[in-house]
Every structure is written in C-alpha cells, then in structure tokens.
Amino acid sequence: MRPIRLLILLLAIALALVLTLMRPLQSRAGRGQAGKAVAMKMADLVPLRRRHLMSVPAASVPGTLGARVVSYARHFLGVHYSWGGTSPRTGFDCSGLVRYVYAHFGVALPHSSWADLERGHRVSRGGLRPGDLVFFAGASHVGIYAGGGRFIDAPHSGAVVQITTMHGWYGASYYGARRVRG
C-alpha cells in the first residue's frame, strides 16, 4: 500500500510542477502583444526534433484543403526562423514556411511573399478561411490563416514559427489575402 501512496504523491507533485511552470508561459502568451504566440498548448511542449520530423500524409487529414494545410502547418510550431530558410531542418522564413506546407499538398508556390500575392484569387478580410494566405506590410510578410483571427507564420530573426493574432501591428499592417488551390 505504501508504494502506491508514494507513486500518487510523486505524480501529484509532478503535475503541480508542470502547471506551475506553464502558468507564466500562458499569462505571457495571453497578453495580446503583436508578434507573440497566442496560447501555449501541450503540443508546444513536444521536443522540436520529434515534432518537425512528423509527417502527416495529405490524404489522411479529413476536411477541406485549407483545414488540412493548417493542420499540417501546426507541426512546425517552434521551428526557428531562418532568413531564406525552406525546411524544418534549416528553419523557415515566412514564404519558405508557406511554400513548404503547400508543397506537401502538391501546390507549388514561389519562395517570395510578393510572388505569392499573384497566386490564387483575392479574398476579402471578412471572407478569410483556414488555409488562406494572409499578407502584411505591403506583402513583405506572409502567413497561413488558421481561423479565429489567427495565423501561422515565421515572423522574424530570433523567433520561431508560431500562431499569431491579427491584432496590433499585424491588424494595422494587414495588406490582403489570397486563396490558393491545388
């Protein structure tokens, strides 16, 4: 009976420690500052090496292409930013991430946010759907719309691929959106 009590006590302490360590991360993420991740999820704690090497076959995720694109793009949360980067191993820049994710679904995109702006068809801000490409600052930055006013992007040097809100700087510098299909 004692070993069971000891095990339960150790599990309770470990859970309390995990929750205590996550609380500051959640409060920082929920401040709503531009360029910050919106929320910390348990999936974000998966080691980067294992997470970015996971492969989800395109046909195995149900739903629209946009929903599958967002689902696949989430696998790269936490991969470091690298200017000109085109893979999870070397890191991504904004258009490198978009290009890599869409290539998984057989959609070829250029490695340029300005060139991406010429693909697909225009979408109004009110008509955004998951998977749409969203552009900021005169199309110098691109991300993948995830729904709910959030998008997945590789924002800048020193950062990682993250989910960002379309508020603050991103809301003010929103430039347009495109819907790309295979």
LODREN-922767 format. One record per residue: x, y negated, z negated of N, C-alpha, C in turn; residue in three letters. Coordinates in nm, 3 decimals, padded with zeros to 5 digits. Last residue first. Example, Ala and Ser with C-alpha at 12.3 -4.5 7.8 and 13.67 -1.06 7.14 Angstrom:
2
+---------+---------+---------+---------+---------+---------+---------+---------+---------+------+
!    n_xx !    n_yy !    n_zz !   ca_xx !   ca_yy !   ca_zz !    c_xx !    c_yy !    c_zz ! type !
+---------+---------+---------+---------+---------+---------+---------+---------+---------+------+
!  01.285 !  00.225 ! -00.708 !  01.367 !  00.106 ! -00.714 !  01.290 ! -00.003 ! -00.787 !  SER !
!  01.319 !  00.569 ! -00.780 !  01.230 !  00.450 ! -00.780 !  01.320 !  00.330 ! -00.780 !  ALA !
+---------+---------+---------+---------+---------+---------+---------+---------+---------+------+
! end
This chain:
182
+---------+---------+---------+---------+---------+---------+---------+---------+---------+------+
!    n_xx !    n_yy !    n_zz !   ca_xx !   ca_yy !   ca_zz !    c_xx !    c_yy !    c_zz ! type !
+---------+---------+---------+---------+---------+---------+---------+---------+---------+------+
! -00.507 ! -02.360 !  05.518 ! -00.421 ! -02.271 !  05.595 ! -00.460 ! -02.244 !  05.733 !  GLY !
! -00.550 ! -02.711 !  05.443 ! -00.598 ! -02.572 !  05.451 ! -00.510 ! -02.493 !  05.543 !  ARG !
! -00.542 ! -02.989 !  05.236 ! -00.468 ! -02.907 !  05.330 ! -00.524 ! -02.765 !  05.327 !  VAL !
! -00.655 ! -03.302 !  05.182 ! -00.692 ! -03.162 !  05.163 ! -00.628 ! -03.082 !  05.275 !  ARG !
! -00.508 ! -03.581 !  05.019 ! -00.529 ! -03.503 !  05.142 ! -00.570 ! -03.362 !  05.102 !  ARG !
! -00.531 ! -03.913 !  04.881 ! -00.530 ! -03.767 !  04.869 ! -00.557 ! -03.704 !  05.004 !  ALA !
! -00.368 ! -04.210 !  04.743 ! -00.463 ! -04.138 !  04.826 ! -00.451 ! -03.988 !  04.804 !  GLY !
! -00.246 ! -04.361 !  04.538 ! -00.240 ! -04.407 !  04.677 ! -00.342 ! -04.337 !  04.767 !  TYR !
! -00.217 ! -04.488 !  04.211 ! -00.280 ! -04.388 !  04.298 ! -00.288 ! -04.443 !  04.441 !  TYR !
! -00.116 ! -04.655 !  04.022 ! -00.039 ! -04.642 !  04.145 ! -00.095 ! -04.536 !  04.240 !  SER !
! -00.294 ! -04.641 !  03.808 ! -00.273 ! -04.771 !  03.872 ! -00.200 ! -04.758 !  04.006 !  ALA !
! -00.271 ! -04.371 !  03.737 ! -00.400 ! -04.426 !  03.776 ! -00.385 ! -04.556 !  03.854 !  GLY !
!  00.000 ! -04.361 !  03.668 ! -00.050 ! -04.282 !  03.781 ! -00.186 ! -04.332 !  03.828 !  TYR !
!  00.011 ! -04.532 !  03.444 !  00.085 ! -04.565 !  03.565 !  00.030 ! -04.489 !  03.685 !  TRP !
! -00.306 ! -04.438 !  03.323 ! -00.186 ! -04.519 !  03.304 ! -00.120 ! -04.553 !  03.437 !  GLY !
! -00.404 ! -04.121 !  03.468 ! -00.431 ! -04.244 !  03.394 ! -00.301 ! -04.323 !  03.384 !  HIS !
! -00.419 ! -03.852 !  03.548 ! -00.422 ! -03.960 !  03.648 ! -00.467 ! -04.091 !  03.580 !  MET !
! -00.193 ! -03.652 !  03.355 ! -00.323 ! -03.713 !  03.379 ! -00.310 ! -03.824 !  03.481 !  THR !
! -00.007 ! -03.356 !  03.440 ! -00.011 ! -03.498 !  03.405 ! -00.152 ! -03.552 !  03.432 !  THR !
!  00.176 ! -03.077 !  03.377 !  00.041 ! -03.122 !  03.409 !  00.030 ! -03.264 !  03.354 !  ILE !
!  00.506 ! -03.031 !  03.523 !  00.409 ! -03.047 !  03.414 !  00.272 ! -03.081 !  03.468 !  GLN !
!  00.843 ! -02.963 !  03.559 !  00.711 ! -02.951 !  03.621 !  00.609 ! -02.949 !  03.508 !  VAL !
!  01.037 ! -03.197 !  03.361 !  01.005 ! -03.062 !  03.411 !  00.871 ! -03.067 !  03.483 !  VAL !
!  01.297 ! -03.451 !  03.366 !  01.165 ! -03.397 !  03.330 !  01.153 ! -03.256 !  03.385 !  ALA !
!  01.531 ! -03.550 !  03.464 !  01.521 ! -03.533 !  03.320 !  01.390 ! -03.474 !  03.273 !  GLY !
!  01.381 ! -03.718 !  03.738 !  01.501 ! -03.661 !  03.674 !  01.484 ! -03.657 !  03.523 !  SER !
!  01.024 ! -03.659 !  03.771 !  01.146 ! -03.738 !  03.785 !  01.262 ! -03.668 !  03.717 !  HIS !
!  00.788 ! -03.473 !  03.811 !  00.784 ! -03.619 !  03.811 !  00.915 ! -03.694 !  03.836 !  PRO !
!  00.626 ! -03.251 !  03.971 !  00.765 ! -03.257 !  03.924 !  00.797 ! -03.405 !  03.925 !  ALA !
!  00.283 ! -03.175 !  03.877 !  00.388 ! -03.242 !  03.954 !  00.524 ! -03.220 !  03.891 !  ASP !
! -00.061 ! -03.135 !  03.884 !  00.066 ! -03.069 !  03.854 !  00.172 ! -03.135 !  03.941 !  ILE !
! -00.317 ! -03.343 !  03.736 ! -00.246 ! -03.287 !  03.849 ! -00.115 ! -03.227 !  03.803 !  PHE !
! -00.648 ! -03.438 !  03.629 ! -00.511 ! -03.396 !  03.602 ! -00.449 ! -03.340 !  03.729 !  ARG !
! -00.921 ! -03.478 !  03.641 ! -00.835 ! -03.595 !  03.634 ! -00.689 ! -03.562 !  03.603 !  GLY !
! -01.034 ! -03.222 !  03.671 ! -01.049 ! -03.295 !  03.545 ! -00.958 ! -03.414 !  03.531 !  GLY !
! -00.784 ! -03.068 !  03.882 ! -00.920 ! -03.085 !  03.832 ! -00.920 ! -03.164 !  03.703 !  GLY !
! -00.534 ! -03.066 !  03.989 ! -00.573 ! -02.946 !  03.915 ! -00.718 ! -02.953 !  03.867 !  ALA !
! -00.357 ! -03.166 !  04.276 ! -00.469 ! -03.194 !  04.186 ! -00.517 ! -03.065 !  04.123 !  TYR !
! -00.019 ! -03.180 !  04.293 ! -00.131 ! -03.093 !  04.328 ! -00.242 ! -03.118 !  04.227 !  ILE !
!  00.164 ! -03.472 !  04.412 !  00.135 ! -03.365 !  04.317 !  00.017 ! -03.285 !  04.368 !  GLY !
!  00.413 ! -03.708 !  04.511 !  00.301 ! -03.620 !  04.543 !  00.287 ! -03.514 !  04.434 !  VAL !
!  00.540 ! -04.033 !  04.584 !  00.528 ! -03.922 !  04.488 !  00.403 ! -03.842 !  04.522 !  HIS !
!  00.521 ! -04.224 !  04.771 !  00.658 ! -04.184 !  04.735 !  00.658 ! -04.069 !  04.634 !  SER !
!  00.279 ! -04.330 !  04.846 !  00.312 ! -04.195 !  04.893 !  00.456 ! -04.155 !  04.865 !  ALA !
!  00.255 ! -04.561 !  04.695 !  00.277 ! -04.571 !  04.839 !  00.321 ! -04.440 !  04.901 !  GLY !
!  00.218 ! -04.436 !  04.433 !  00.323 ! -04.534 !  04.464 !  00.357 ! -04.536 !  04.613 !  ALA !
!  00.099 ! -04.104 !  04.505 !  00.113 ! -04.221 !  04.419 !  00.225 ! -04.310 !  04.472 !  PHE !
! -00.134 ! -03.850 !  04.601 ! -00.017 ! -03.933 !  04.629 ! -00.020 ! -04.059 !  04.544 !  PHE !
! -00.230 ! -03.512 !  04.590 ! -00.254 ! -03.648 !  04.543 ! -00.123 ! -03.726 !  04.553 !  VAL !
! -00.377 ! -03.250 !  04.763 ! -00.252 ! -03.321 !  04.739 ! -00.288 ! -03.464 !  04.699 !  LEU !
! -00.602 ! -03.016 !  04.611 ! -00.578 ! -03.131 !  04.697 ! -00.443 ! -03.194 !  04.662 !  ASP !
! -00.634 ! -02.828 !  04.413 ! -00.552 ! -02.791 !  04.528 ! -00.525 ! -02.906 !  04.622 !  GLY !
! -00.963 ! -02.917 !  04.314 ! -00.836 ! -02.850 !  04.283 ! -00.765 ! -02.804 !  04.411 !  PRO !
! -01.078 ! -03.218 !  04.477 ! -01.100 ! -03.081 !  04.432 ! -00.964 ! -03.018 !  04.401 !  ARG !
! -01.213 ! -03.547 !  04.500 ! -01.099 ! -03.458 !  04.476 ! -01.145 ! -03.321 !  04.426 !  LEU !
! -01.393 ! -03.747 !  04.552 ! -01.417 ! -03.618 !  04.612 ! -01.306 ! -03.517 !  04.591 !  GLY !
! -01.305 ! -03.985 !  04.447 ! -01.421 ! -03.922 !  04.385 ! -01.450 ! -03.782 !  04.438 !  GLY !
! -01.103 ! -04.045 !  04.628 ! -01.068 ! -04.015 !  04.489 ! -01.182 ! -03.945 !  04.417 !  ARG !
! -01.152 ! -03.874 !  04.943 ! -01.171 ! -03.988 !  04.852 ! -01.135 ! -03.947 !  04.710 !  SER !
! -00.917 ! -03.740 !  05.165 ! -01.018 ! -03.711 !  05.063 ! -01.029 ! -03.835 !  04.974 !  VAL !
! -00.815 ! -03.661 !  05.499 ! -00.825 ! -03.757 !  05.388 ! -00.939 ! -03.718 !  05.295 !  ARG !
! -00.680 ! -03.340 !  05.589 ! -00.767 ! -03.455 !  05.610 ! -00.783 ! -03.535 !  05.481 !  HIS !
! -00.350 ! -03.222 !  05.686 ! -00.487 ! -03.205 !  05.638 ! -00.575 ! -03.323 !  05.670 !  GLY !
! -00.071 ! -03.454 !  05.677 ! -00.129 ! -03.321 !  05.689 ! -00.273 ! -03.319 !  05.639 !  ARG !
!  00.048 ! -03.692 !  05.619 ! -00.004 ! -03.677 !  05.755 ! -00.077 ! -03.544 !  05.774 !  GLU !
!  00.155 ! -03.664 !  05.371 !  00.040 ! -03.753 !  05.384 ! -00.024 ! -03.744 !  05.521 !  LEU !
!  00.386 ! -03.524 !  05.412 !  00.270 ! -03.451 !  05.360 !  00.142 ! -03.533 !  05.378 !  ASP !
!  00.558 ! -03.734 !  05.480 !  00.515 ! -03.643 !  05.587 !  00.394 ! -03.560 !  05.542 !  ALA !
!  00.589 ! -03.840 !  05.223 !  00.532 ! -03.924 !  05.330 !  00.483 ! -03.837 !  05.445 !  TRP !
!  00.707 ! -03.630 !  05.084 !  00.573 ! -03.673 !  05.044 !  00.509 ! -03.759 !  05.153 !  SER !
!  00.871 ! -03.365 !  05.232 !  00.863 ! -03.510 !  05.226 !  00.721 ! -03.550 !  05.189 !  SER !
!  00.922 ! -03.113 !  05.367 !  00.977 ! -03.149 !  05.237 !  00.987 ! -03.301 !  05.229 !  HIS !
!  00.609 ! -03.004 !  05.518 !  00.745 ! -03.061 !  05.523 !  00.793 ! -03.091 !  05.381 !  PRO !
!  00.448 ! -02.684 !  05.490 !  00.448 ! -02.828 !  05.469 !  00.592 ! -02.879 !  05.478 !  LEU !
!  00.261 ! -02.410 !  05.585 !  00.392 ! -02.476 !  05.599 !  00.375 ! -02.627 !  05.583 !  ALA !
!  00.094 ! -02.170 !  05.415 !  00.076 ! -02.306 !  05.466 !  00.213 ! -02.376 !  05.467 !  VAL !
!  00.098 ! -01.925 !  05.288 !  00.112 ! -01.929 !  05.433 !  00.092 ! -02.065 !  05.495 !  GLY !
!  00.105 ! -01.937 !  05.020 ! -00.025 ! -01.909 !  05.080 ! -00.022 ! -01.921 !  05.232 !  PHE !
!  00.360 ! -02.014 !  04.967 !  00.317 ! -01.885 !  04.913 !  00.184 ! -01.840 !  04.975 !  HIS !
!  00.358 ! -02.273 !  05.058 !  00.422 ! -02.170 !  05.143 !  00.382 ! -02.031 !  05.097 !  ALA !
!  00.249 ! -02.411 !  04.840 !  00.166 ! -02.389 !  04.959 !  00.226 ! -02.284 !  05.052 !  TYR !
!  00.476 ! -02.404 !  04.667 !  00.348 ! -02.346 !  04.628 !  00.263 ! -02.316 !  04.750 !  VAL !
!  00.674 ! -02.540 !  04.818 !  00.696 ! -02.403 !  04.771 !  00.564 ! -02.334 !  04.739 !  TYR !
!  00.556 ! -02.797 !  04.854 !  00.592 ! -02.714 !  04.970 !  00.606 ! -02.567 !  04.929 !  ARG !
!  00.536 ! -02.886 !  04.590 !  00.417 ! -02.873 !  04.674 !  00.444 ! -02.779 !  04.791 !  VAL !
!  00.812 ! -02.886 !  04.519 !  00.714 ! -02.804 !  04.446 !  00.591 ! -02.779 !  04.532 !  LEU !
!  00.910 ! -03.073 !  04.701 !  00.963 ! -02.937 !  04.702 !  00.869 ! -02.841 !  04.630 !  GLY !
!  00.788 ! -03.307 !  04.626 !  00.745 ! -03.244 !  04.751 !  00.799 ! -03.103 !  04.765 !  SER !
!  00.920 ! -03.344 !  04.370 !  00.775 ! -03.342 !  04.386 !  00.730 ! -03.271 !  04.513 !  CYS !
!  01.179 ! -03.097 !  04.326 !  01.136 ! -03.236 !  04.326 !  00.988 ! -03.230 !  04.361 !  ASP !
!  01.276 ! -02.822 !  04.115 !  01.191 ! -02.882 !  04.218 !  01.194 ! -03.033 !  04.209 !  PHE !
!  01.531 ! -02.565 !  04.075 !  01.448 ! -02.676 !  04.030 !  01.372 ! -02.736 !  04.147 !  GLY !
!  01.654 ! -02.335 !  04.148 !  01.734 ! -02.457 !  04.154 !  01.661 ! -02.578 !  04.098 !  THR !
!  01.448 ! -02.148 !  04.096 !  01.585 ! -02.120 !  04.051 !  01.668 ! -02.248 !  04.047 !  ARG !
!  01.220 ! -02.240 !  04.218 !  01.223 ! -02.234 !  04.071 !  01.364 ! -02.212 !  04.018 !  PRO !
!  01.313 ! -02.468 !  04.487 !  01.281 ! -02.336 !  04.433 !  01.284 ! -02.338 !  04.281 !  SER !
!  01.402 ! -02.712 !  04.582 !  01.299 ! -02.642 !  04.660 !  01.263 ! -02.505 !  04.605 !  THR !
!  01.519 ! -03.045 !  04.519 !  01.501 ! -02.905 !  04.478 !  01.383 ! -02.839 !  04.545 !  GLY !
!  01.561 ! -03.310 !  04.555 !  01.581 ! -03.225 !  04.671 !  01.558 ! -03.077 !  04.643 !  GLY !
!  01.637 ! -03.335 !  04.219 !  01.616 ! -03.412 !  04.342 !  01.653 ! -03.325 !  04.461 !  TRP !
!  01.472 ! -03.135 !  03.998 !  01.599 ! -03.147 !  04.068 !  01.573 ! -03.220 !  04.199 !  SER !
!  01.323 ! -03.057 !  03.689 !  01.325 ! -03.141 !  03.808 !  01.465 ! -03.143 !  03.867 !  TYR !
!  01.272 ! -02.719 !  03.566 !  01.333 ! -02.852 !  03.563 !  01.324 ! -02.925 !  03.698 !  HIS !
!  00.966 ! -02.570 !  03.481 !  01.085 ! -02.563 !  03.566 !  01.142 ! -02.705 !  03.578 !  VAL !
!  00.730 ! -02.619 !  03.344 !  00.852 ! -02.608 !  03.267 !  00.979 ! -02.594 !  03.350 !  GLY !
!  00.523 ! -02.440 !  03.555 !  00.529 ! -02.539 !  03.448 !  00.656 ! -02.515 !  03.368 !  LEU !
!  00.489 ! -02.247 !  03.742 !  00.616 ! -02.320 !  03.747 !  00.623 ! -02.432 !  03.644 !  PHE !
!  00.240 ! -02.141 !  03.729 !  00.351 ! -02.053 !  03.694 !  00.484 ! -02.129 !  03.685 !  HIS !
!  00.073 ! -02.332 !  03.836 !  00.089 ! -02.329 !  03.690 !  00.203 ! -02.238 !  03.646 !  ARG !
!  00.058 ! -02.262 !  04.103 !  00.144 ! -02.375 !  04.065 !  00.169 ! -02.376 !  03.914 !  ALA !
! -00.140 ! -02.063 !  04.096 ! -00.001 ! -02.027 !  04.126 !  00.095 ! -02.137 !  04.081 !  TYR !
! -00.366 ! -02.220 !  04.037 ! -00.329 ! -02.107 !  03.952 ! -00.183 ! -02.068 !  03.972 !  SER !
! -00.367 ! -02.394 !  04.257 ! -00.346 ! -02.446 !  04.121 ! -00.302 ! -02.335 !  04.027 !  VAL !
! -00.417 ! -02.207 !  04.463 ! -00.296 ! -02.292 !  04.466 ! -00.266 ! -02.343 !  04.326 !  VAL !
! -00.666 ! -02.112 !  04.389 ! -00.552 ! -02.020 !  04.389 ! -00.421 ! -02.097 !  04.390 !  ARG !
! -00.818 ! -02.342 !  04.426 ! -00.810 ! -02.282 !  04.292 ! -00.691 ! -02.186 !  04.282 !  ALA !
! -00.782 ! -02.376 !  04.707 ! -00.738 ! -02.478 !  04.611 ! -00.723 ! -02.423 !  04.470 !  GLY !
! -00.903 ! -02.147 !  04.811 ! -00.759 ! -02.167 !  04.829 ! -00.708 ! -02.268 !  04.726 !  LEU !
! -01.140 ! -02.020 !  04.568 ! -01.103 ! -02.097 !  04.685 ! -00.951 ! -02.107 !  04.695 !  THR !
! -01.129 ! -01.686 !  04.426 ! -01.167 ! -01.826 !  04.435 ! -01.119 ! -01.891 !  04.563 !  GLY !
! -00.884 ! -01.465 !  04.268 ! -01.012 ! -01.496 !  04.331 ! -01.035 ! -01.647 !  04.340 !  PRO !
! -00.572 ! -01.354 !  04.346 ! -00.639 ! -01.454 !  04.265 ! -00.770 ! -01.491 !  04.334 !  VAL !
! -00.459 ! -01.183 !  04.530 ! -00.504 ! -01.126 !  04.404 ! -00.579 ! -01.225 !  04.316 !  SER !
! -00.357 ! -01.300 !  04.758 ! -00.489 ! -01.240 !  04.769 ! -00.542 ! -01.190 !  04.635 !  ALA !
! -00.100 ! -01.384 !  04.677 ! -00.202 ! -01.482 !  04.712 ! -00.341 ! -01.421 !  04.712 !  ALA !
!  00.050 ! -01.234 !  04.394 !  00.013 ! -01.223 !  04.535 ! -00.105 ! -01.314 !  04.565 !  PRO !
!  00.254 ! -01.398 !  04.187 !  00.115 ! -01.364 !  04.198 !  00.082 ! -01.354 !  04.345 !  VAL !
!  00.539 ! -01.341 !  04.005 !  00.485 ! -01.361 !  04.138 !  00.341 ! -01.314 !  04.140 !  SER !
!  00.773 ! -01.482 !  03.781 !  00.648 ! -01.409 !  03.802 !  00.596 ! -01.439 !  03.942 !  MET !
!  00.978 ! -01.649 !  03.746 !  01.005 ! -01.537 !  03.835 !  00.881 ! -01.452 !  03.858 !  LEU !
!  00.894 ! -01.834 !  03.563 !  00.906 ! -01.877 !  03.702 !  00.943 ! -01.766 !  03.797 !  HIS !
!  00.881 ! -01.675 !  03.322 !  00.763 ! -01.737 !  03.379 !  00.782 ! -01.771 !  03.525 !  ARG !
!  01.142 ! -01.590 !  03.263 !  01.041 ! -01.490 !  03.291 !  00.921 ! -01.553 !  03.364 !  ARG !
!  01.269 ! -01.841 !  03.231 !  01.323 ! -01.743 !  03.325 !  01.216 ! -01.642 !  03.363 !  ARG !
!  01.119 ! -01.970 !  03.026 !  01.121 ! -02.018 !  03.164 !  01.164 ! -01.911 !  03.263 !  LEU !
!  00.918 ! -01.785 !  02.798 !  01.051 ! -01.827 !  02.843 !  01.051 ! -01.861 !  02.992 !  PRO !
!  00.615 ! -01.931 !  02.706 !  00.678 ! -01.818 !  02.773 !  00.815 ! -01.863 !  02.821 !  VAL !
!  00.495 ! -02.158 !  02.621 !  00.599 ! -02.104 !  02.534 !  00.668 ! -01.982 !  02.594 !  LEU !
!  00.291 ! -02.216 !  02.786 !  00.408 ! -02.301 !  02.797 !  00.524 ! -02.250 !  02.713 !  ASP !
!  00.092 ! -02.049 !  02.703 !  00.166 ! -02.009 !  02.823 !  00.292 ! -02.093 !  02.840 !  ALA !
! -00.018 ! -02.194 !  02.492 !  00.067 ! -02.081 !  02.459 !  00.148 ! -02.037 !  02.581 !  MET !
!  00.012 ! -02.543 !  02.575 ! -00.062 ! -02.417 !  02.573 !  00.036 ! -02.306 !  02.537 !  LYS !
! -00.028 ! -02.877 !  02.519 !  00.066 ! -02.767 !  02.504 ! -00.015 ! -02.639 !  02.492 !  MET !
! -00.133 ! -03.129 !  02.750 ! -00.158 ! -03.037 !  02.641 ! -00.052 ! -02.928 !  02.638 !  ALA !
! -00.018 ! -03.321 !  02.925 ! -00.144 ! -03.346 !  02.858 ! -00.164 ! -03.255 !  02.739 !  VAL !
!  00.307 ! -03.464 !  02.948 !  00.221 ! -03.347 !  02.962 !  00.096 ! -03.369 !  02.879 !  ALA !
!  00.343 ! -03.800 !  03.065 !  00.361 ! -03.698 !  02.963 !  00.269 ! -03.582 !  02.992 !  LYS !
!  00.287 ! -04.001 !  03.246 !  00.403 ! -03.918 !  03.271 !  00.426 ! -03.809 !  03.170 !  GLY !
!  00.145 ! -04.224 !  03.010 !  00.169 ! -04.188 !  03.150 !  00.295 ! -04.104 !  03.161 !  ALA !
!  00.003 ! -04.097 !  02.713 !  00.102 ! -04.182 !  02.778 !  00.125 ! -04.132 !  02.919 !  GLN !
! -00.174 ! -03.953 !  02.556 ! -00.224 ! -04.015 !  02.678 ! -00.124 ! -04.105 !  02.746 !  GLY !
! -00.123 ! -03.803 !  02.333 ! -00.122 ! -03.948 !  02.319 ! -00.171 ! -04.021 !  02.442 !  ARG !
! -00.098 ! -03.526 !  02.340 ! -00.231 ! -03.584 !  02.348 ! -00.235 ! -03.734 !  02.337 !  GLY !
!  00.167 ! -03.463 !  02.301 !  00.111 ! -03.443 !  02.435 ! -00.023 ! -03.511 !  02.448 !  ALA !
!  00.200 ! -03.514 !  02.028 !  00.275 ! -03.593 !  02.126 !  00.213 ! -03.583 !  02.264 !  ARG !
!  00.032 ! -03.318 !  01.924 !  00.000 ! -03.459 !  01.899 !  00.076 ! -03.549 !  01.995 !  SER !
!  00.159 ! -03.086 !  02.013 !  00.024 ! -03.117 !  02.059 ! -00.008 ! -03.263 !  02.037 !  GLN !
!  00.402 ! -03.099 !  01.878 !  00.402 ! -03.096 !  02.024 !  00.265 ! -03.134 !  02.077 !  LEU !
!  00.323 ! -03.087 !  01.608 !  00.385 ! -03.210 !  01.660 !  00.386 ! -03.214 !  01.813 !  PRO !
!  00.205 ! -02.817 !  01.617 !  00.125 ! -02.936 !  01.585 !  00.193 ! -03.065 !  01.633 !  ARG !
!  00.394 ! -02.614 !  01.650 !  00.317 ! -02.658 !  01.767 !  00.242 ! -02.788 !  01.742 !  MET !
!  00.496 ! -02.568 !  01.395 !  00.586 ! -02.615 !  01.500 !  00.510 ! -02.668 !  01.621 !  LEU !
!  00.266 ! -02.477 !  01.265 !  00.332 ! -02.598 !  01.218 !  00.425 ! -02.655 !  01.324 !  THR !
!  00.215 ! -02.240 !  01.406 !  00.116 ! -02.350 !  01.409 !  00.179 ! -02.481 !  01.364 !  LEU !
!  00.447 ! -02.095 !  01.336 !  00.417 ! -02.125 !  01.476 !  00.321 ! -02.243 !  01.485 !  VAL !
!  00.411 ! -02.079 !  01.053 !  00.528 ! -02.144 !  01.110 !  00.505 ! -02.184 !  01.256 !  LEU !
!  00.175 ! -01.932 !  01.035 !  00.179 ! -02.068 !  00.981 !  00.297 ! -02.146 !  01.038 !  ALA !
!  00.266 ! -01.691 !  01.148 !  00.159 ! -01.767 !  01.213 !  00.159 ! -01.912 !  01.165 !  LEU !
!  00.459 ! -01.616 !  00.955 !  00.499 ! -01.640 !  01.094 !  00.395 ! -01.723 !  01.168 !  ALA !
!  00.292 ! -01.583 !  00.731 !  00.398 ! -01.684 !  00.729 !  00.443 ! -01.718 !  00.871 !  ILE !
!  00.135 ! -01.369 !  00.819 !  00.072 ! -01.496 !  00.784 !  00.174 ! -01.609 !  00.783 !  ALA !
!  00.331 ! -01.170 !  00.850 !  00.255 ! -01.216 !  00.966 !  00.189 ! -01.352 !  00.939 !  LEU !
!  00.412 ! -01.141 !  00.580 !  00.507 ! -01.187 !  00.681 !  00.437 ! -01.238 !  00.807 !  LEU !
!  00.169 ! -01.045 !  00.469 !  00.227 ! -01.171 !  00.422 !  00.326 ! -01.227 !  00.524 !  LEU !
!  00.146 ! -00.802 !  00.606 !  00.042 ! -00.905 !  00.621 !  00.096 ! -01.041 !  00.578 !  ILE !
!  00.376 ! -00.672 !  00.507 !  00.361 ! -00.698 !  00.650 !  00.258 ! -00.808 !  00.676 !  LEU !
!  00.310 ! -00.655 !  00.235 !  00.429 ! -00.729 !  00.276 !  00.421 ! -00.765 !  00.425 !  LEU !
!  00.087 ! -00.489 !  00.250 !  00.073 ! -00.625 !  00.196 !  00.190 ! -00.713 !  00.239 !  ARG !
!  00.213 ! -00.259 !  00.351 !  00.106 ! -00.324 !  00.428 !  00.088 ! -00.467 !  00.380 !  ILE !
!  00.389 ! -00.187 !  00.144 !  00.441 ! -00.226 !  00.276 !  00.337 ! -00.297 !  00.361 !  PRO !
!  00.199 ! -00.126 ! -00.070 !  00.287 ! -00.242 ! -00.074 !  00.343 ! -00.281 !  00.062 !  ARG !
!  00.083 !  00.120 !  00.000 !  00.000 !  00.000 !  00.000 !  00.087 ! -00.126 !  00.000 !  MET !
+---------+---------+---------+---------+---------+---------+---------+---------+---------+------+
! end
